[in-house]
């Protein structure tokens, strides 16, 4: 399969979602990171067991270049491999080539794609929740956009997830108003271990699932709302964060984590008091 990001995605909402994030070096594994609140996750450049600031900065910078159309996925991946080489990184022989190998194509592609897709997903979420847009396209449908890497055997049962998240089926379609709580729950890491805790795609790592808008006429025909119904946007706004300096955003992130009681910072690296169980 070819790399996913070869075209620019320059709309400012996606860039804002990336710009508000601060570097979060941590020794925590994936299970530990799942304990963090969604607001913290949305404001952190992090990856399981990655405590090197230079590598995290490479993820940040590479994602920014992708979103602006200034690079492609293969180039970003090579840049991260070069950083690891300069670090002297050597993978555990038992995990070489797999997701626990930070230098493997599988792990790097997952990091790059998840960060870029999450920023892009927020951009579409922000645009789709503007009042005039929401009035014309008040609903959206969950659908399979891509077969996940690993082929059909890697597909998860999204109809089952939809039901577990409180979604209702219209025939066999997974469609709901944009204001429906199902979208928040669909990405919940409390419900699904691979959830990304965002109310926009990707809802889970390497899922291949996406959403498409449903216009008002069809939404009314499907019985999702009455013609006179007015929906009020549900926003996740990063403007206040952008008004602060990077130093203030970093301070907020560390204080939020410390106040949560989940971990402490030792020489600037987040160490969890409870590792959250096996990753």
C-alpha positions in Angstrom: 0.0 0.0 0.0 1.3 3.4 -0.9 1.9 6.1 1.7 -1.3 8.0 2.7 -0.2 11.6 2.7 0.9 13.0 -0.7 -1.4 16.0 -1.0 -1.5 19.2 1.1 -4.1 19.6 3.8 -3.5 23.3 4.5 -6.9 24.4 6.1 -6.1 26.4 9.2 -8.2 24.3 11.6 -6.0 21.3 11.0 -2.9 23.5 11.5 -4.4 24.9 14.7 -4.9 21.4 16.1 -1.2 20.7 15.6 0.1 24.0 16.7 -1.5 23.9 20.2 0.3 20.7 21.1 3.4 20.5 23.3 6.1 17.9 23.5 5.4 15.3 26.1 8.4 12.9 26.6 7.3 9.9 28.7 8.4 6.4 29.7 4.7 5.4 29.8 3.5 2.5 27.6 0.3 2.6 25.6 -1.8 1.4 28.5 -0.5 4.2 30.7 -1.2 6.8 28.0 -4.8 5.7 27.8 -5.3 7.0 31.3 -4.8 10.6 30.2 -7.8 12.8 29.8 -8.8 13.6 26.2 -8.0 17.3 26.6 -4.5 16.3 27.6 -4.0 13.9 24.7 -5.2 16.6 22.2 -2.5 18.9 23.4 0.5 16.6 23.5 3.0 15.3 21.0 3.7 11.9 22.5 4.2 8.2 21.7 4.4 5.2 24.0 7.7 4.9 25.7 9.2 7.8 23.8 11.2 10.1 26.1 13.5 11.7 23.6 12.6 15.4 22.8 14.4 15.5 19.5 12.4 12.5 18.2 9.1 14.1 19.4 10.1 17.3 17.7 10.7 15.4 14.5 7.1 14.0 14.8 5.8 17.5 15.3 7.8 19.1 12.5 7.1 16.2 10.1 3.4 16.4 10.7 3.4 20.1 10.2 5.1 19.7 6.8 2.6 17.0 5.8 -0.4 19.2 6.7 1.1 22.1 4.7 1.9 20.0 1.7 5.6 20.6 2.1 6.6 17.0 2.4 5.3 13.4 2.0 5.0 10.5 4.3 8.1 8.6 3.0 10.3 11.7 3.5 9.0 12.3 7.0 9.5 8.6 7.9 13.1 8.8 6.6 13.8 11.9 8.7 12.6 10.1 11.8 14.8 7.1 11.0 17.7 9.5 10.7 17.0 11.0 14.2 16.9 7.5 15.6 20.2 6.6 14.0 21.8 9.7 15.4 20.4 8.7 18.9 22.0 5.3 18.6 18.6 3.6 18.8 18.8 -0.2 18.7 15.5 -2.1 18.9 14.9 -5.1 21.1 15.7 -8.1 18.9 12.6 -9.8 20.1 10.4 -7.0 18.7 12.5 -5.8 15.7 10.2 -4.8 12.8 7.1 -4.7 14.8 5.0 -2.0 16.5 7.3 -2.1 19.6 10.3 -1.3 17.4 10.3 2.5 17.2 12.4 2.5 14.0 10.2 0.0 12.1 8.1 1.2 9.1 5.0 -0.1 10.8 5.5 1.9 14.0 6.6 5.1 12.2 3.8 4.9 9.7 1.3 4.5 12.6 2.8 7.6 14.4 2.8 9.7 11.2 -0.6 8.7 9.9 -2.4 8.9 13.3 -1.1 12.4 14.0 -1.8 13.8 10.5 -5.2 12.1 10.3 -6.2 13.4 13.8 -5.3 17.0 12.8 -7.2 16.6 9.5 -10.1 15.0 11.3 -10.3 18.0 13.7 -10.3 20.4 10.7 -13.3 18.7 9.1 -15.0 18.5 12.5 -14.5 22.3 13.1 -15.7 23.2 9.7 -18.7 20.9 9.8 -19.8 22.3 13.2 -20.1 25.9 12.0 -23.7 27.1 12.4 -24.5 27.5 8.8 -22.8 24.3 7.8 -24.5 22.4 10.6 -27.9 23.6 9.5 -27.4 22.3 6.0 -25.5 19.1 6.8 -26.7 18.2 10.4 -25.8 14.5 10.4 -23.0 12.3 9.3 -22.5 8.6 8.5 -19.7 6.3 9.7 -18.4 4.2 6.8 -15.4 2.1 5.8 -13.1 4.3 3.7 -10.1 2.0 3.6 -9.2 -1.6 4.3 -6.9 -1.3 7.3 -3.3 -2.4 7.0 -3.2 -6.1 7.6 -6.1 -6.6 5.2 -9.6 -7.8 5.9 -8.5 -9.9 8.9 -7.5 -6.6 10.6 -11.0 -5.1 10.3 -12.8 -4.6 13.6 -16.6 -5.0 14.0 -17.7 -1.4 13.8 -21.3 -2.2 13.9 -20.7 -3.8 17.3 -18.7 -0.7 18.4 -21.5 1.6 17.1 -24.0 -0.3 19.2 -21.7 -0.3 22.3 -21.3 3.5 21.9 -25.1 4.0 22.0 -25.6 4.4 18.3 -28.8 3.5 16.6 -29.0 1.9 13.2 -31.1 3.1 10.3 -31.4 -0.1 8.3 -27.8 -1.2 8.3 -26.4 2.4 8.2 -24.5 4.0 11.1 -25.7 7.5 10.8 -26.5 10.1 13.5 -26.7 13.8 14.1 -23.4 15.5 14.5 -24.5 16.5 18.0 -25.2 12.9 19.1 -23.1 11.6 22.0 -22.3 8.5 20.0 -19.4 10.4 18.3 -17.7 11.1 21.6 -18.1 7.6 22.8 -17.0 5.9 19.5 -13.4 7.0 20.2 -13.5 6.5 23.9 -10.4 4.6 25.2 -12.5 3.6 28.3 -14.8 1.6 26.0 -12.2 0.5 23.4 -8.5 0.0 24.1 -7.5 1.3 20.7 -9.7 4.4 21.0 -8.1 7.9 20.4 -10.6 9.9 22.6 -11.7 12.2 19.9 -15.2 12.8 18.5 -13.8 12.9 15.0 -11.9 10.3 12.8 -9.8 8.5 13.3 -11.7 7.1 16.3 -9.2 4.3 16.7 -5.7 3.4 15.5 -5.4 2.2 11.9 -9.2 1.7 11.6 -9.8 2.7 8.0 -13.2 4.2 9.1 -14.3 7.7 8.2 -17.4 9.9 8.2 -19.4 11.6 5.4 -21.9 14.4 5.7 -25.6 13.8 5.4 -27.6 16.8 4.2 -30.7 18.2 6.0 -33.2 16.8 3.5 -31.9 13.2 3.9 -31.6 13.6 7.7 -35.2 14.7 8.0 -36.2 11.8 5.7 -34.3 9.4 7.9 -36.2 10.7 11.0 -33.2 12.2 12.7 -34.7 15.7 13.1 -37.8 17.8 12.3 -37.8 20.6 9.7 -38.0 23.2 12.5 -35.2 21.8 14.6 -32.2 24.0 15.2 -28.9 22.4 16.2 -26.3 24.1 18.3 -22.6 23.5 17.4 -20.5 21.4 19.7 -17.1 22.9 19.4 -13.5 22.1 20.5 -11.9 25.4 20.1 -8.1 25.9 20.3 -8.1 29.7 19.8 -7.6 30.3 23.5 -4.6 27.9 23.6 -3.1 29.6 20.5 -3.3 33.0 22.3 -0.8 31.7 24.9 2.9 31.2 24.4 4.4 27.7 23.9 5.8 28.0 27.4 2.4 28.6 28.9 0.9 25.7 26.9 3.7 23.4 28.1 3.1 24.6 31.7 -0.6 23.9 31.4 0.0 20.4 30.1 2.4 19.5 32.9 0.1 21.0 35.6 -2.9 19.2 34.2 -1.1 15.8 34.3 0.4 16.5 37.8 -3.0 17.5 39.1 -4.5 14.4 37.8 -2.4 12.3 40.1 -1.4 9.9 37.3 2.3 10.8 37.2 5.2 13.0 37.9 7.9 14.7 35.9 11.5 13.6 36.5 14.1 15.7 34.6 11.2 16.8 32.3 10.1 13.2 31.5 6.6 12.0 32.5 6.7 8.9 34.6 3.4 7.3 35.5 2.8 6.3 39.1 0.8 3.3 37.7 1.7 1.9 34.4 -2.0 1.1 33.6 -1.3 -2.5 33.0 0.2 -4.3 30.1 0.2 -2.5 26.8 
